Amino acid sequence: MELRYGYMVYVCIGLAIVASLFFVLFSTKKKGYKSGKKIAGLDYVKKTSFYKFKVVTYKIFSVLSLASLVGCIVFSCIMIARPYERYTIEEEKYSRDIIICMDISTSVDELNQSLMSSIKETVKDLKTERIGIVIFNTTAAVLCPLTDDYEYVLGVLDQVENSLKARNSYLYWYGNYDDNAYDYDYISAGTIIGNEERGSSLIGDGLASASYCFTSDDPDRSKVIIFSSDNCLEGYPLVTTQEAADICSKKGIIVYGIGTYFMYDDDEEAMKNAVESTGGKFYKEDYSGSMKLIVDDIEQMSGAYIGGTKEVRDYDVPEGIFGWLLATTIIFIVSARVLKL
């Protein structure tokens, strides 16, 4: 603990000395009898247990009152001098850009919903990374461009989760659609344009679209796509999943893929080969923490940490001194009460 205005301690001590001298010089009591009743047999009185108890009590509380008064003065001086503690804070900075790319065809809804809580916890642990959200079916839609406004990202993820829950509910398929249309349509709006001609679940187009959401060509900036899909093509894409992965590789983007539990073997193998060709890894939905494994892998990526800035901050810490001041004040009041000062 240090003091901001250490000189105030000396000022207060000087004032206390002056006050003490003034008290000694002008408040000395003259000895002798002034008023009251004289009694005989004082020697006998001094030998009684009552008298001895009163004398001991007087001496104890006299010392306590004097010590507590000195304590009040000392702690008041320290409070005036403003005690503080100095901390050195190092803010770590990372240069990662992360795009969450979700296939929002209904066959992937359960996987996406199961990932939501893990994704949100991951976002809460981010420091200086940027994160974006892209969803796709026939076409891709950017729900959130790359940003470090994590509160906004979490708000978007909350709405995506609500929409997934709505689509996975009984009411979505069997009624009451109009009352919850916003939640039902949130992740569908803009993603099924051209569905009649091109079909749905255009996996390669979705991944390729996500690759173009990165705004920086800085080679020191790590670029990651977290890609969830069942890789079950139901239409006519412009690029295949492997071709989209090749685009990512050229851009220096690493793709981490999460496939659904009930994938066709051929679709699983094709998706696994595609994401691994970018230097990433493939995980299959197993309800045992795939998202946690991906986060651990991202944390191990080289070139992501770009150092940090050290900042020295001073924080006032009056709590401890104030506690002692309060305690000594209470002791002084109690002692004065007992002594009837």
Secondary structure, 3 states (H helix, E strand, C coil): CEECCCHHHHHHHHHHHHHHHHHHHHCCCCCCCCCCCCCCCHHHHHCCHHHHHHHHHHHHHHHHHHHHHHHHHHHHHHHHCCEEEEEEEEEEEECCEEEEEEECCHHHHHHHHHHHHHHHHHHHHCCCCEEEEEEECCCEEEEEEEECCHHHHHHHHHHHHHHHHHHCCHHHHHCCCHHHHHHHHCCCCCCCCCHHHHEECCHHHHHHHHHCCCCCCCCCCCEEEEEEECCCCEECCCCCHHHHHHHHHHCCEEEEEEECCCCCHHHHHHHHHHHHCCCCCEEECCCCCHHHHHHHHHHCCCCCEEEEEEEEEEEECCHHHHHHHHHHHHHHHHHHHHHCC
